[in-house]
Amino acid sequence: MRLLLGAVAALLAWGALVALAIAEGRQVRAGDGSWALLTLWGVGAAACLYAAVALALRSRDEETPPPPRQTPRPPRQAPRHRG
């Protein structure tokens, strides 16, 4: 459950960083913004999206119970012929 909450938090952070990148991109286009900030928001957004997907997949793996463990059987021996 914690991993899923982390994925949701990362997704919310991604949305905020995308909004900041869009706003900064408009300012850069108008000549008032900073390319460094635009790059920072873009890289941060990509990292948050990656983290959200990774955490969501990991939480999915934790929810699935492992298959039951089977004990190995000894190999069958061929019957002996008595002659």
N, C-alpha and C positions, 0 to 999 in steps of 0.2 A: 504494500500500500504506500510505503514511503517513496518508493521509486516512481510510482505513478504520480504522486503529488509533486515530486521533483520534475517530472516530465511536463506537467501542467504549468509549473512555475517557469520552466525554461521556454515553453511556448508563449506564455504571456510576455516574458522578457523579449522574445523574438519579435512579437508584434510591436512592442514599444520601440525597439531599435529600428525596425523597418519604418515606423512613422517618423522617427528622428532622421533617418537617412533620406526619406522623401522630402522632408522640410529643408534639410541641409542642401539637397540637390537643387531645389528651387532657388535657394539663396546663391548657390554657386553659379547657377545659370544666369541669375540677375547681376552677378559680379560682386556680391557682398559676402559670400560664404567661404568656407575653408575646405580645400580638397582633403586635407589631413583628417578633419572630422568626418567628412563623408566616407572616407576609407575606413576609419575606425568604426563607424556605425555599421557599415556593410560587413566587415569582418566579424564584428560582434554578433550581428544577426545570423550570419552563417554558422558561427560556433554554437549559438543558442539552439538553432534548428537541429543541428547535428546532435547536440546533447539531448534534446527532447525526444528525438527518434530512438537514440541509443537507450535512454532510460525507459521508454515505453516498451521497447523490445525485451529489455532485461526483466522488467516487471512481469511481462507476459510469460517469460521462461520460469520465473519463480512460482507463478500461480499453477503451472502445470505439474502435477505430481510425477515423479519418476516412475518408469515401469517397474513392476514387481521383479525382484531379483530371483533368478532361478538358480538352483544349485546344479552344478554340472554332474551329469551321470557318468559313471565309469564306462569305458568302451566295451561293447559286447565282444565276447571271445567266441571264436569259431568252435563248433563241437569237435571233440577229439574222437578219432576213430580207433577202436581197439581191434586189433587183428590177431 
